[in-house]
Amino acid sequence: MIFNIFVVAIYFMFLLWIGVKSSRRIISAQDYIIAGRDLGFWVFVLLIIGSTASGMTLLGVAGLGYIGGYPTFWEQIFVPLSCALTILLFGTKLHRIARKRNYLTLEDYFSDRFYSNKSMRLLSSIVVLTVSLVYLVGQYTAISIVLTWLLKINHAQALVITAVIVMSYVLLGGLYAVAFTTLVQAVMIILGVVIVGPMIITKAGGLTVINHTLAQIDPNLIKPFFPQVHPPYAKYAFCTPLFVISFALLLSLGLASAPHIINNVLAARRDKYFKWAPLAAFSIYLVVMYLIKLSGFAVRALAEKGVIHVARPDFAFIAGVEYVLPKVFWVFFGTVILAAVMSTTDRLMLTIGNCVSWNIYKKFINKQASDKSVNMVNRITIITTAIITVILAIKPPRLLALLIWMGIGIMFSSFVVPLIAGLYWRKATKEAAILSMALGFVSAIAFALVHKFYKPLPMHFSFFSFLFSLFIMIIVSQI
């Protein structure tokens, strides 16, 4: 136990050291918010991957594979695709425009493109804050799972330790600190998964044995989809053909438009990065996601044989690590899992701080605020956010994936249509954008409540709210 504490402490101290080093580069608000638009190619690519590789990647993906089998495999295509689309579909144009017009956040683009410095900026800020808070609760939950396993502490203690460490280096170095800690964390994730993933799969007997075991549990676990039955014949059998259609849009476009991911495109140093960055991000993340999903299948096969015990689905990957690695190495891979979660947690914290300090404080409350004041408000917001989300994360949902998907669903319904229309359709109007975003946001929450408390929907709730948003954008722009 003392050894585990020592290793985790060294890892946390290293992150804080990066924060201190990064703080020396902070002069202006632009430095703090978008790293002075000075990120190199690989730092940029790995920041995109790291911001996407949340608690969902190592814990949620394996957990979903554990309960849902091959019908959940589509996730492994759609999530890496979101990295490519962030850069290719949105980033190529946004980066060029942002440099010319000095945007620091996506909300700057929305307010400028749709000639609405008040309504559009405020509305998009509300969406960003809502989604980021929901998403952040999911990340704290994931980190708590790892720390309670490694350090044998309770959930509340794990949450507090996490909040203090991540908050500290983000406060110190802004996006510079986030980018360079994510560079380290992304390398850890890639190496860790490439080493341990095949070991878990091999220990389970290889894919032939794994598939045979899954088929004995339920023949549909090795098929591309579950039968199109509504409601599903089992809680895990939700990945039907109709659901996968909505799943594809939710993850590929919704995640691509998530504020903690898309804002990274504003920080790249050069336009030429956008030629090869989509392929690099997609390829690297695809390998990582496939190995994690297959590991989830392998752990289910091992658990079915009684070889290992899995307390809950989100513990599947951890259970696999315990089975294939000697105990002395658990802590090292535990830091890999921490890296996956913290690489998104820190970006979310900064996104919330940027939103409040720049889009609300600077643009509404004190338009003459100095960069020093903006950065101070940013830091105060980050501290406040850490406290609020820790409290909200005390009672997390049973399956981490569901919480993450809820946040992505609201973003998909609110941002995708105004963003694509603004970039690629000249006829898109201010009124259409405001109504499209507002209706997408409100209807997403409404459909989520219907799905949860009234009647389960055959597709992800965000698909229906996305259609509302799209319909409003087209109709109102034509009036």
C-alpha positions in Angstrom: 0.0 0.0 0.0 2.8 2.4 0.9 4.4 1.6 -2.5 1.1 2.4 -4.3 0.8 5.7 -2.5 4.4 6.6 -3.4 3.9 5.9 -7.1 0.7 7.8 -7.3 2.2 10.7 -5.3 5.2 10.8 -7.7 2.8 10.9 -10.7 0.7 13.7 -9.2 3.9 15.7 -8.3 5.1 15.4 -11.9 1.8 16.8 -13.1 2.1 19.7 -10.7 5.7 20.3 -11.9 4.4 20.7 -15.4 1.8 23.1 -14.1 4.5 25.2 -12.5 6.7 25.2 -15.6 3.7 26.1 -17.8 2.7 29.0 -15.5 5.9 30.9 -16.6 4.5 31.1 -20.2 1.2 32.7 -19.1 1.3 36.5 -19.9 -2.1 37.1 -21.5 -5.6 35.7 -21.5 -4.8 34.2 -24.9 -1.9 32.3 -23.4 -4.1 30.9 -20.6 -7.1 30.0 -22.7 -5.6 28.7 -25.9 -1.9 28.4 -25.2 -1.0 31.4 -27.3 -2.1 29.5 -30.5 1.3 27.8 -30.3 0.8 24.0 -30.0 3.0 21.8 -32.3 1.6 19.0 -34.4 2.0 16.0 -32.0 1.0 18.1 -28.9 -2.1 19.2 -30.8 -3.0 15.6 -32.0 -2.5 14.1 -28.6 -4.4 16.9 -27.0 -7.4 16.0 -29.2 -7.0 12.3 -28.4 -6.5 13.0 -24.7 -9.4 15.3 -24.4 -11.6 12.6 -26.0 -10.1 9.7 -24.0 -12.1 10.3 -20.8 -13.2 7.9 -18.1 -15.3 6.4 -20.8 -12.3 5.1 -22.7 -10.7 2.7 -20.3 -13.5 2.1 -17.8 -16.7 2.8 -19.8 -15.7 1.2 -23.0 -14.6 -2.0 -21.3 -17.7 -1.9 -19.1 -20.0 -1.6 -22.1 -18.2 -4.4 -23.9 -18.5 -6.5 -20.7 -22.3 -6.2 -20.6 -23.2 -5.7 -24.3 -20.8 -7.7 -26.3 -20.2 -7.2 -30.1 -23.3 -5.0 -30.7 -21.4 -2.3 -28.8 -18.4 -2.6 -31.1 -19.7 0.2 -33.3 -18.5 2.6 -30.6 -14.9 1.8 -31.6 -15.4 3.3 -35.0 -17.6 6.3 -34.0 -15.4 7.7 -31.2 -12.1 7.8 -33.1 -14.1 9.2 -36.0 -15.1 12.1 -33.8 -11.5 13.0 -33.3 -11.0 13.2 -37.1 -14.2 15.1 -37.6 -13.3 17.7 -34.9 -10.2 18.5 -36.9 -11.4 18.0 -40.5 -15.0 19.1 -40.5 -14.9 21.8 -37.9 -11.3 22.6 -37.2 -10.0 23.3 -40.7 -12.3 26.3 -41.1 -12.5 27.4 -37.5 -8.7 27.6 -37.0 -8.3 29.8 -40.0 -11.2 32.1 -39.1 -10.2 32.2 -35.5 -6.7 33.4 -36.2 -8.0 36.2 -38.4 -10.7 37.4 -36.1 -9.0 36.6 -32.8 -11.5 34.1 -31.4 -10.5 32.5 -28.1 -13.6 30.2 -27.7 -16.2 28.6 -29.8 -18.7 31.0 -28.3 -16.7 33.9 -30.0 -17.4 32.2 -33.3 -21.1 31.7 -32.7 -21.6 35.3 -31.6 -19.6 36.7 -34.6 -21.0 34.5 -37.3 -24.6 35.0 -36.3 -24.2 38.7 -35.4 -25.4 38.2 -31.9 -22.9 39.1 -29.2 -25.5 38.8 -26.5 -28.2 36.2 -27.2 -26.1 33.7 -29.1 -23.1 34.0 -26.8 -25.1 33.7 -23.6 -27.1 30.7 -24.9 -24.1 28.9 -26.2 -22.3 29.5 -22.8 -25.3 28.0 -20.9 -25.1 24.9 -23.1 -21.3 24.7 -22.6 -21.6 25.0 -18.8 -24.4 22.5 -18.6 -22.7 19.8 -20.7 -19.3 20.3 -19.2 -20.6 20.0 -15.7 -22.4 16.7 -16.5 -19.4 15.4 -18.3 -17.1 16.4 -15.4 -19.1 14.5 -12.9 -18.5 11.4 -15.0 -14.8 12.0 -15.0 -14.6 12.4 -11.2 -16.6 9.2 -10.8 -14.1 7.4 -13.0 -11.0 8.7 -11.2 -12.6 7.7 -7.9 -13.0 4.2 -9.1 -9.3 4.0 -9.8 -8.1 5.7 -6.6 -10.4 3.6 -4.3 -8.9 0.5 -6.0 -5.3 1.6 -5.7 -5.1 3.4 -2.4 -8.0 1.6 -0.6 -9.6 4.9 0.4 -13.3 5.8 0.3 -15.1 7.5 -2.6 -15.3 10.9 -1.0 -11.6 11.0 -0.2 -10.7 10.0 -3.8 -12.9 12.8 -5.1 -11.3 15.4 -3.0 -7.7 14.3 -3.8 -8.5 14.2 -7.5 -10.1 17.7 -7.5 -7.2 19.3 -5.6 -4.5 17.8 -7.9 -6.2 18.5 -11.3 -7.4 21.9 -10.2 -3.9 22.9 -9.0 -2.0 22.3 -12.3 -4.9 23.8 -14.4 -4.9 26.9 -12.2 -1.1 27.3 -12.6 -0.7 26.8 -16.4 -4.0 27.0 -18.2 -4.1 25.2 -21.6 -0.3 25.1 -21.7 -0.4 22.9 -18.6 -3.3 20.9 -19.9 -1.7 20.3 -23.3 1.7 19.1 -21.9 0.2 17.0 -19.2 -2.1 15.5 -21.8 0.9 14.8 -24.0 2.4 12.7 -21.2 -0.9 11.1 -20.3 -1.8 10.2 -24.0 1.6 8.4 -24.4 0.9 6.5 -21.1 -2.5 5.5 -22.4 -1.3 4.3 -25.7 1.6 2.3 -24.3 -0.4 0.9 -21.4 -3.3 -0.4 -23.5 -1.0 -1.8 -26.3 0.9 -3.8 -23.6 -1.9 -4.9 -21.3 -4.8 -5.3 -23.8 -3.4 -8.3 -25.7 -2.3 -9.9 -22.4 -5.9 -9.9 -21.1 -7.3 -11.2 -24.4 -4.6 -14.0 -24.5 -5.3 -15.0 -20.9 -8.9 -15.4 -21.7 -8.0 -18.0 -24.4 -8.0 -15.8 -27.5 -10.9 -14.5 -29.6 -12.2 -18.0 -30.5 -12.7 -19.0 -26.8 -14.0 -15.5 -25.9 -16.6 -15.6 -28.7 -17.7 -19.1 -27.8 -18.2 -18.1 -24.2 -20.1 -15.0 -25.1 -22.4 -17.0 -27.4 -23.2 -19.4 -24.6 -24.3 -16.5 -22.4 -26.5 -15.0 -25.2 -26.0 -15.8 -28.9 -26.8 -12.1 -29.7 -23.6 -11.0 -27.9 -21.5 -12.0 -30.9 -23.8 -10.5 -33.5 -23.4 -7.0 -35.0 -26.7 -5.8 -33.5 -29.3 -7.0 -31.0 -32.7 -7.8 -32.4 -34.9 -4.8 -33.3 -37.2 -5.3 -30.3 -38.6 -2.4 -28.3 -38.4 -2.4 -25.4 -35.2 -4.5 -25.6 -35.6 -8.1 -24.3 -32.8 -7.3 -21.7 -31.3 -4.1 -20.3 -28.0 -4.8 -22.1 -29.7 -5.4 -25.5 -30.2 -1.8 -26.5 -27.8 -1.7 -29.4 -30.4 -2.5 -32.0 -30.0 -1.3 -35.7 -32.1 1.8 -35.0 -30.2 2.7 -31.9 -26.9 2.3 -33.7 -28.0 4.8 -36.3 -28.5 7.4 -33.5 -25.4 6.1 -31.8 -23.3 6.9 -34.9 -24.5 10.5 -35.1 -24.3 11.0 -31.3 -20.7 9.9 -31.0 -19.2 11.0 -34.3 -20.8 14.4 -34.5 -21.9 15.1 -30.9 -18.5 14.3 -29.4 -16.7 16.1 -32.2 -18.6 19.3 -31.2 -18.0 18.9 -27.5 -16.5 22.2 -26.2 -13.6 20.7 -24.4 -12.5 19.0 -27.6 -13.4 21.4 -30.4 -11.8 24.4 -28.7 -8.5 22.7 -29.0 -8.4 23.4 -32.8 -8.0 27.1 -31.9 -4.6 26.4 -30.2 -2.8 24.7 -33.2 0.3 26.6 -34.4 -0.2 26.1 -38.2 -2.9 25.5 -40.8 -0.9 22.7 -42.4 -1.4 20.5 -39.3 -5.0 19.9 -40.4 -4.0 17.9 -43.4 -2.6 14.9 -41.5 -3.9 15.4 -38.0 -7.3 13.8 -38.7 -5.7 10.5 -39.9 -3.2 10.5 -37.1 -5.8 11.0 -34.4 -8.2 8.5 -35.9 -5.6 5.7 -36.4 -4.0 6.0 -33.0 -7.3 6.1 -31.1 -8.9 3.3 -33.2 -6.2 0.9 -32.1 -6.6 1.9 -28.4 -10.4 1.6 -28.5 -10.4 -1.8 -30.2 -8.0 -3.3 -27.6 -10.0 -1.9 -24.7 -13.3 -3.2 -26.1 -11.9 -6.7 -26.8 -10.5 -6.6 -23.2 -14.0 -6.0 -21.9 -15.2 -9.1 -23.9 -12.3 -11.1 -22.5 -13.0 -10.2 -18.9 -16.7 -11.2 -19.4 -15.5 -14.6 -20.6 -13.2 -15.0 -17.6 -15.9 -13.9 -15.2 -18.4 -16.4 -16.8 -15.9 -19.2 -16.1 -15.6 -18.1 -12.5 -11.9 -17.2 -12.9 -12.3 -13.6 -11.8 -15.0 -11.6 -10.1 -16.2 -8.2 -11.4 -18.1 -6.1 -8.9 -19.7 -3.9 -11.5 -19.2 -3.4 -15.3 -17.0 -0.3 -15.0 -14.5 -2.4 -13.0 -14.0 -4.8 -15.9 -10.7 -3.4 -17.2 -9.3 -3.1 -13.7 -10.3 -6.7 -13.0 -8.5 -7.7 -16.2 -5.3 -5.9 -15.1 -5.4 -7.6 -11.7 -5.7 -11.0 -13.4 -2.8 -10.6 -15.9 -0.3 -8.5 -14.0 1.6 -9.2 -10.7 0.3 -7.1 -7.9 3.4 -4.9 -7.8 2.6 -3.6 -11.3 -1.1 -2.8 -10.6 -0.2 0.7 -9.4 1.7 1.5 -12.6 -1.3 0.6 -14.8 -3.5 2.4 -12.4 -1.7 5.6 -13.3 -2.4 4.8 -16.9 -6.1 4.7 -16.2 -5.8 7.9 -14.1 -4.0 9.5 -17.1 -7.0 8.6 -19.4 -9.5 10.2 -17.1 -7.4 13.2 -16.0 -6.6 14.1 -19.6 -10.3 15.0 -20.1 -11.0 16.2 -16.6 -8.4 19.0 -16.8 -9.7 20.2 -20.2 -13.2 20.3 -18.9 -12.2 22.4 -15.9 -10.5 24.8 -18.2 -13.4 24.9 -20.6 -15.8 25.9 -17.8 -13.3 28.5 -16.5 -12.8 30.0 -20.0 -16.6 30.1 -20.6 -17.3 32.1 -17.4 -14.3 34.4 -17.5 -14.3 35.2 -21.2 -17.8 34.8 -22.4 -19.7 36.0 -19.4 -17.4 38.1 -17.3 -15.4 39.8 -20.1 -18.2 40.1 -22.6 -21.1 41.0 -20.2 -20.0 42.0 -16.7 -16.8 44.0 -17.2 -16.0 44.7 -20.9 -12.9 46.7 -19.9 -11.5 43.8 -17.8 -7.7 43.3 -18.1 -6.2 40.0 -19.0 -5.1 39.7 -15.4 -8.7 40.1 -14.2 -9.9 37.6 -16.8 -7.4 35.0 -15.7 -8.2 35.6 -12.0 -12.0 35.0 -12.7 -11.0 31.9 -14.7 -9.1 30.5 -11.7 -11.9 31.3 -9.2 -14.4 29.6 -11.6 -12.2 26.5 -11.8 -12.1 26.3 -7.9 -15.8 26.7 -7.7 -16.4 24.1 -10.4 -14.2 21.6 -8.6 -16.2 21.9 -5.4 -19.6 21.7 -7.1 -18.8 18.7 -9.3 -17.2 16.8 -6.4 -20.5 17.2 -4.5 -22.5 16.0 -7.5 -20.2 13.0 -8.0 -20.8 11.6 -4.5 -23.7 9.4 -5.8 -22.7 8.4 -9.4 -24.8 6.2 -11.7 -24.1 2.5 -11.9 -22.8 2.6 -15.5 -20.4 5.4 -16.4 -21.2 5.3 -20.1 -24.8 6.4 -19.5 -23.7 9.7 -17.8 -21.2 10.4 -20.5 -23.7 9.8 -23.3 -26.2 12.1 -21.6 -23.7 15.0 -21.8 -22.8 14.2 -25.4 -26.5 14.0 -26.3 -27.2 17.5 -25.1 -24.2 18.8 -27.0 -25.2 16.9 -30.2 -28.7 18.4 -30.0 -27.6 21.9 -29.3 -24.3 22.6 -31.2 -24.0 20.4 -34.2 -26.6 22.1 -36.4 -25.7 25.7 -35.7 -22.0 24.9 -36.1 -22.3 23.0 -39.4 -24.8 25.5 -40.8 -22.6 28.5 -39.7 -19.5 27.0 -41.4 -21.0 25.6 -44.5 -24.4 27.3 -45.3 -24.4 31.0 -46.0 -28.1 31.3 -45.7 -28.1 30.3 -42.0 -29.5 33.2 -40.1 -29.2 34.6 -36.6 -32.8 33.8 -35.6 -32.5 30.3 -37.0 -29.3 29.6 -35.1 -30.7 30.9 -31.8 -33.9 29.0 -32.1 -32.1 25.8 -33.3 -29.7 25.8 -30.4 -32.4 26.7 -27.8 -34.9 24.1 -29.0 -32.2 21.4 -29.4 -31.1 22.1 -25.8 -34.5 22.1 -24.2 -35.9 19.2 -26.3 -32.8 17.1 -25.5 -33.5 17.4 -21.8 -37.2 16.8 -22.4 -36.6 13.6 -24.4 -34.0 12.4 -21.8 -36.6 12.7 -19.1 -39.2 10.9 -21.2 -36.8 8.1 -21.9 -35.8 7.8 -18.2 -39.1 8.3 -16.4 -41.9 7.7 -18.8 -41.2 5.4 -21.7 -37.9 4.1 -23.2 -37.2 5.4 -26.7 -36.1 3.0 -29.5 -33.1 5.4 -30.3 -30.9 7.6 -28.3 -32.9 10.5 -27.0 -30.6 13.0 -28.7 -31.6 11.8 -32.2 -35.1 13.3 -31.8 -33.9 16.6 -30.4 -31.3 16.8 -33.2 -34.1 16.5 -35.8 -36.0 19.3 -34.1 -32.8 21.5 -34.2 -32.2 20.7 -37.8 -35.8 21.3 -38.8 -35.9 24.7 -37.1 -32.6 25.8 -38.7 -33.8 25.0 -42.2 -37.3 26.4 -41.9 -36.5 29.7 -40.1 -33.5 30.4 -42.3 -35.8 30.2 -45.4 -38.4 32.6 -43.9 
